Amino acid sequence: MIPPFQTTFAVPLSCESCIKDVSTSLYKLNGVNNVDANLKRQLVSVEGTAAPSAIVAAIRSTGRDAILRGSGASESAAVCILETHSRTVADQVRGLARMVQVSPNLTIIDLSIRGLSPGNYFATVRETGDISRGPESTGGIWDAVRAKKEEGGTTKAKGVFGVVEVGKSGVGTVFWDRPIQIWEMIGRSMVVSRQQDGRFDKNDPDTLVGVIARSAGVWDNDKTVCSCSGKTVWEERKEQVDKGML
């Protein structure tokens, strides 16, 4: 059973009616225990076990966008932007994985991919974070050597997350929980491909790769303007969406 965790989102709210619309939509989701909205700070905090991607979709169904600002406690969350190294497609970004450690030895993985050919795809965490040559330089599956040494060879490697089914729309989403910790994955890479292991083709537009990096805890990120670019979070959001970000 997944313990409840807290996630905060930036949402454009102009009045109490906005808060009511958003809250009503969110309470329809399975796993949402509590919704708390702050009109002044333009933030919505959600507690429960619902996938962050499902929460974003529910908020968007009200006609508003949402930006995830933080999940879980400090240093307990990670993110991986998944891109294809193929130059035959316009949008390189085709997936996003959000990870939150919800207990000492349990992490939830919220993975969304889009723009891929229909079929089943394997999601794996690799030994290294080197994506200079796409999936070819990421190394083997994380923890595969130890798993093979276990009696009978039946123990699953930590890096084997599972299979994502992509339908005719080109979209696939999964929500997993795995007995791993966030710090173990930071700096490694994730590969989403039709094959679990072996010789990858970096020019395959349906093979995605990205580096796993830390992301903000639930109250670790309250910026509204980027100190580097001077752009607001919503200006940055538009640029990310234009690049294919989910």
C-alpha positions as CSV (number, residue, x, y, z in Angstrom):
1,M,0.0,0.0,0.0
2,I,1.4,3.4,-1.0
3,P,1.6,5.9,1.9
4,P,0.0,9.4,1.1
5,F,2.4,12.1,0.0
6,Q,2.0,15.8,-0.7
7,T,2.5,17.6,-4.1
8,T,2.2,21.3,-4.9
9,F,1.3,22.9,-8.2
10,A,1.3,26.4,-9.5
11,V,-2.2,27.1,-10.9
12,P,-3.6,30.4,-12.2
13,L,-6.3,31.2,-9.7
14,S,-8.3,34.5,-9.9
15,C,-11.1,34.0,-7.4
16,E,-12.7,31.6,-4.9
17,S,-14.8,30.2,-7.8
18,C,-11.5,29.1,-9.4
19,I,-10.5,27.3,-6.3
20,K,-13.9,25.5,-6.1
21,D,-13.6,24.4,-9.7
22,V,-10.2,23.0,-9.3
23,S,-10.9,21.3,-5.9
24,T,-14.1,19.7,-7.3
25,S,-12.2,18.2,-10.2
26,L,-9.4,16.9,-8.0
27,Y,-11.7,15.3,-5.4
28,K,-13.1,13.2,-8.2
29,L,-9.7,11.4,-8.6
30,N,-9.1,8.2,-6.7
31,G,-6.4,8.6,-4.1
32,V,-6.9,12.4,-3.4
33,N,-7.3,12.9,0.3
34,N,-7.0,16.6,0.7
35,V,-6.8,19.7,-1.5
36,D,-5.6,23.1,-0.2
37,A,-5.5,26.1,-2.4
38,N,-3.8,29.4,-1.8
39,L,-5.2,32.2,-3.9
40,K,-2.5,34.8,-3.0
41,R,0.4,32.4,-3.8
42,Q,-1.4,30.8,-6.8
43,L,-0.6,27.3,-5.4
44,V,-2.6,24.2,-5.0
45,S,-1.4,21.5,-2.6
46,V,-2.7,17.9,-3.0
47,E,-2.3,15.1,-0.4
48,G,-2.9,11.5,-1.3
49,T,-1.7,8.7,-3.5
50,A,-2.9,10.0,-6.9
51,A,-0.3,10.2,-9.7
52,P,1.0,13.8,-10.3
53,S,0.3,13.4,-14.0
54,A,-3.4,12.5,-13.2
55,I,-3.6,15.6,-11.0
56,V,-2.3,17.8,-13.7
57,A,-4.8,16.4,-16.2
58,A,-7.6,17.0,-13.7
59,I,-6.6,20.6,-13.3
60,R,-6.3,21.1,-17.0
61,S,-9.8,19.7,-17.5
62,T,-11.0,22.9,-15.8
63,G,-9.4,25.0,-18.5
64,R,-6.4,25.9,-16.4
65,D,-2.8,24.8,-16.7
66,A,-0.7,23.5,-13.9
67,I,3.1,23.3,-13.1
68,L,4.4,20.8,-10.6
69,R,6.4,22.8,-8.0
70,G,7.4,20.0,-5.6
71,S,6.7,16.5,-4.3
72,G,7.4,14.8,-1.1
73,A,10.0,15.8,1.5
74,S,13.3,17.6,0.7
75,E,15.7,15.4,-1.3
76,S,13.0,12.7,-1.8
77,A,12.0,13.5,-5.4
78,A,13.5,13.2,-8.9
79,V,12.7,13.9,-12.5
80,C,13.8,12.5,-15.8
81,I,13.1,14.3,-19.1
82,L,13.0,11.6,-21.9
83,E,14.2,12.5,-25.4
84,T,14.9,10.8,-28.6
85,H,18.3,11.2,-30.2
86,S,16.9,10.8,-33.6
87,R,17.0,13.9,-35.8
88,T,14.2,12.6,-38.0
89,V,11.5,14.1,-35.7
90,A,10.8,17.7,-34.8
91,D,10.1,17.3,-31.1
92,Q,12.9,15.6,-29.3
93,V,11.2,15.6,-25.9
94,R,8.7,12.7,-25.8
95,G,8.4,11.7,-22.2
96,L,8.6,12.6,-18.5
97,A,9.2,10.5,-15.4
98,R,8.5,11.9,-12.0
99,M,9.7,9.9,-8.9
100,V,8.9,10.5,-5.3
101,Q,10.2,8.4,-2.3
102,V,7.1,8.0,0.0
103,S,8.7,5.7,2.6
104,P,12.2,4.6,3.7
105,N,12.3,1.9,1.0
106,L,9.4,2.7,-1.5
107,T,9.4,5.1,-4.4
108,I,6.6,5.8,-6.8
109,I,7.3,6.3,-10.5
110,D,4.9,8.4,-12.6
111,L,5.8,7.9,-16.3
112,S,4.2,9.5,-19.3
113,I,5.3,9.1,-22.9
114,R,3.8,10.4,-26.2
115,G,4.4,10.5,-29.9
116,L,5.6,6.9,-30.1
117,S,4.5,4.1,-32.4
118,P,1.9,1.8,-30.8
119,G,3.3,-1.2,-28.9
120,N,5.0,-2.2,-25.7
121,Y,8.0,-0.4,-24.3
122,F,10.4,-1.4,-21.6
123,A,11.4,1.3,-19.0
124,T,14.8,0.6,-17.4
125,V,17.3,2.5,-15.2
126,R,20.9,2.2,-16.5
127,E,24.2,2.0,-14.6
128,T,25.5,5.4,-15.8
129,G,24.2,8.8,-16.7
130,D,26.2,9.1,-19.9
131,I,23.7,9.8,-22.7
132,S,26.3,11.4,-25.1
133,R,25.6,8.6,-27.6
134,G,22.0,8.1,-26.7
135,P,21.1,4.7,-25.1
136,E,24.3,3.2,-26.4
137,S,26.4,4.9,-23.8
138,T,24.2,4.4,-20.7
139,G,25.7,1.0,-19.7
140,G,23.8,-2.1,-18.5
141,I,20.7,-2.3,-16.5
142,W,21.2,-1.0,-13.0
143,D,21.7,-3.8,-10.4
144,A,21.4,-6.5,-13.1
145,V,24.7,-8.2,-12.0
146,R,23.6,-8.6,-8.4
147,A,20.2,-9.8,-9.4
148,K,21.7,-12.6,-11.6
149,K,23.8,-13.8,-8.6
150,E,20.8,-14.3,-6.4
151,E,19.8,-17.9,-5.9
152,G,17.9,-19.2,-8.9
153,G,18.4,-15.9,-10.8
154,T,14.7,-15.0,-10.1
155,T,15.4,-11.7,-8.3
156,K,14.4,-8.7,-10.5
157,A,17.1,-6.0,-10.9
158,K,16.3,-2.6,-9.3
159,G,16.6,-1.0,-12.7
160,V,13.8,-3.0,-14.4
161,F,10.8,-0.8,-13.9
162,G,8.3,-2.5,-16.2
163,V,6.4,-2.3,-19.5
164,V,4.5,0.7,-20.8
165,E,1.8,0.1,-23.4
166,V,1.5,2.8,-26.0
167,G,-1.9,2.8,-27.8
168,K,-2.9,4.1,-31.2
169,S,-2.9,7.6,-30.0
170,G,0.9,7.3,-29.4
171,V,0.5,8.0,-25.6
172,G,1.4,5.7,-22.7
173,T,1.2,6.3,-19.0
174,V,2.0,4.1,-16.0
175,F,2.2,4.6,-12.2
176,W,4.5,2.1,-10.4
177,D,5.8,1.7,-6.9
178,R,9.2,0.1,-6.5
179,P,11.4,-0.9,-3.4
180,I,14.1,1.6,-4.1
181,Q,15.4,5.0,-2.8
182,I,15.8,8.2,-4.7
183,W,19.5,8.8,-3.9
184,E,20.3,5.5,-5.6
185,M,19.0,6.7,-8.9
186,I,20.3,10.3,-9.0
187,G,22.8,10.7,-11.9
188,R,21.8,7.5,-13.6
189,S,19.9,7.4,-16.9
190,M,16.6,6.0,-17.9
191,V,15.9,4.3,-21.2
192,V,12.5,3.6,-22.7
193,S,12.7,1.3,-25.7
194,R,11.0,-1.6,-27.5
195,Q,13.7,-3.8,-26.1
196,Q,14.8,-4.2,-22.5
197,D,18.5,-4.6,-23.1
198,G,21.0,-5.3,-25.9
199,R,22.1,-3.2,-28.8
200,F,20.1,0.0,-29.0
201,D,19.8,2.2,-32.0
202,K,20.2,5.8,-31.0
203,N,18.6,6.9,-34.3
204,D,15.3,5.1,-33.5
205,P,12.7,7.9,-32.9
206,D,10.9,5.4,-30.6
207,T,13.9,5.0,-28.2
208,L,14.0,7.6,-25.4
209,V,16.7,8.4,-22.9
210,G,17.3,10.9,-20.1
211,V,19.3,11.6,-17.0
212,I,17.6,11.2,-13.6
213,A,18.1,14.4,-11.5
214,R,16.8,15.7,-8.2
215,S,13.7,17.8,-8.2
216,A,12.2,20.0,-5.5
217,G,10.5,18.8,-2.4
218,V,7.0,20.1,-1.7
219,W,8.0,23.5,-0.3
220,D,11.5,23.7,-1.8
221,N,10.6,25.7,-4.9
222,D,8.6,28.9,-4.5
223,K,10.2,31.0,-7.3
224,T,7.9,32.8,-9.8
225,V,10.7,34.3,-11.9
226,C,13.8,32.6,-13.1
227,S,16.9,34.4,-11.8
228,C,18.9,33.3,-15.0
229,S,16.5,34.2,-17.8
230,G,14.2,36.7,-16.0
231,K,11.2,34.7,-17.4
232,T,8.2,33.8,-15.3
233,V,7.3,30.2,-14.6
234,W,4.5,30.4,-17.1
235,E,6.7,31.8,-19.9
236,E,9.1,28.9,-19.2
237,R,6.2,26.5,-19.2
238,K,5.0,27.7,-22.7
239,E,8.5,27.2,-24.0
240,Q,8.7,23.7,-22.6
241,V,5.3,22.8,-24.0
242,D,6.4,24.1,-27.4
243,K,9.4,21.7,-27.2
244,G,7.1,18.8,-26.5
245,M,7.1,18.7,-22.7
246,L,4.2,16.8,-21.2
